[in-house]
């Protein structure tokens, strides 16, 4: 169902000039920047979970939400905000530095509160429709618990986190993934061969297909390993004094985890600087699980959306390659995959791609 919904909405963009090749979205086969469509699709998945509603890609509320989330991700990735993240005491001296960030957070919170009021008016505790309904039901169940974590404030924070963590990260990974597939057409060809063998051209991919598609599974893992999306993950704090390798880490200390050191471990992944799906395949071509794959952070507080992200990456990429061949505007060997922005996240350079119907 997710694959069908994703594919149906993937190309639902504003119409361009009339042309026999036009279905929904950009002119098929002509160069396009995939940033917008690869941002809309994951965002709509999150919207369907939170609001039980998917938006048209021209809906102004939807576009405003995407704009605020994207702006905040860029702000968080700026060098100055990274300095403030490490030394938060500086915020007292430079409060103007996060004014836009705060304004965007307030916008999302107000939107969520508006939607929450709409949900309250039509809530059926026996038939929750989405995340907000489930949260409201839990709030009602714990209304006499004065220490309950289920509050309107926490609801808006949770939803804001879902938007920020569940849209831009998946979108960036998809965008980077397509760039790597353009760079390595031999990998794309092997994926499409596996798609033809396992799925064919007449039905939508589903998650059950992944166990029978070891090469595609390996490619998705290798994309995440290679791009090293969040090199230091997000800060975590220890909730008690911790003694680690003769070091005392006091309660409340922020910890930054170097995921790069694991994802690029040359003992586990020979030639880690090379994009090679073989890093996740054994000698028989079967998928090889690795404990060094920490693209979703480490420890008990790993990304809460890991399962959803894994589904999206597999279904989106498989569906795209089932229907299209990717064509680069330049020779694949001249494609530069060096991140255009590094910091809280590695962002791919801008590029254009042609989607040629298979």
Secondary structure, 3 states (H helix, E strand, C coil): CHHHHHHHHHCCCCCCCCCCCCCCCCCCCCCECCHHHHHHHHHHHHHHHHHCCCCCCCCHHHHHHHHHHHHHHHHHHCHHHHHHHHCHHHHHCCHHHHHHHHHHHHHHHHHHHHHHHHHHHCCCCCCCCCHHHHHHHHHHHCCCCCCCCCCHHHHHHHHHHHHHHHCHHHHHHHHHHHHHHHHCHHHHHHHHHHHHHHCCCCCCCCHHHHHHCHHHHHHHHHHHHHHCCCCCCCCEECCCCEEECCEEECCCCEECCCCHHHHCCCCCCCCCCCCCHHHHECCCCCECCCCCCCCCCCCCCCCCCHHHHHHHHHHHHHHHHHHEEEEECCCHHHCCCCCCECCCCCECCCCCEEEEEC
